Amino acid sequence: MLVTAPVAGGASAPAALPGTASASASDATPDAGRVRALADVRPSVPPTRLLADLLPPRHFADARFSTYRANPAYPSQARTVARLEEVAAAVVKPARKGLFGARKQAAPAVYMDGGFGVGKTHLLTSLAHAVGLDVSAYGTFVEYTNLVGALGFQATVDALATKKLVCIDEFELDDPGDTVLMSRLLRELADRGVALAATSNTLPEALGEGRFAAEDFLREIQALAARFEVLRVDGEDYRHRAVVTDSAPLPEDAVRAAATGRPGTTLDAFDDLLAHLSHVHPSRYRALLDGVEVVALTGVHTVTEQSAALRLVVLVDRLYDRDVPVLLAGSDDYAGERSLFTEEMLRGGYRKKYYRALSRLGALAEDGRAVARASS
């Protein structure tokens, strides 16, 4: 999903590429007495920054194999940890050639297959740490497709080929074009000897649809399927969280009061932010949040345009990566996170993206409510 920015006449054109922005995040200085707005920030992001940002999310900074608590009721969890430790050792110190110059063994490729909340991201992050963050790249499926959109396919391959390990969290199968793109990218990296590791998520309510996605994943990556080892991770959602929370929106005056005078807080009208996102390449959304500790939004309402909704999903992912609390003041028709996207969207092909965003935004909104209480 290479998100595009709308232009006159209803057509679409690629959003500006890194390095072309007229102002950086640090240039956006609010007027005295005015809270900074994300819509004022036009981050200028060089390609080196895009690559350097391919790191595990902040809230998994301490994740290691030793801190993963395998549930004895699901032996596959402990087996997966043991196998990933072997994979890490093989990547760090590849096997030498045989006495007669036998072909070098192919780099490992593993796919962790399991339901929602069984700790796959923890394990994927642990693998990256075990191999070394300096020789690993870690990103979500969307971050890699956006990287290709920003740098170009061959430049992305060349950059990632310098790594020993490439980790893809939340591999998505809902966009055929992006799936083919990622399959080609992974194939070229594997051919260059880069180890690969991937996960994907299935919502807990989707048990009747087939909880695990390994067959779909292997079918879509086609030529690479034989190289991937599937690691089944059974278990229950360890957080026991709801798929979607429906916390009531905050009063607008409470949101404005909490945002005022709080360092690192931004305050935007929801429509202003949506419009701004259409002119910022999604690969820059991480830089858009530099220095941001709390995001406050007023006038939140149901998003009815799919392109705007998908851009919002990417922003929510980046907010969640950084554990940024969100203060939400809704319009008259906004009744909580579930009403953020239309029912048609929640039944459509991108439903997993939207439900993931709602789950994450619900958690961040709860953190935001705590911020508001502390400010009252």
Disulfide bonds with the S-S distance in Angstrom:
none
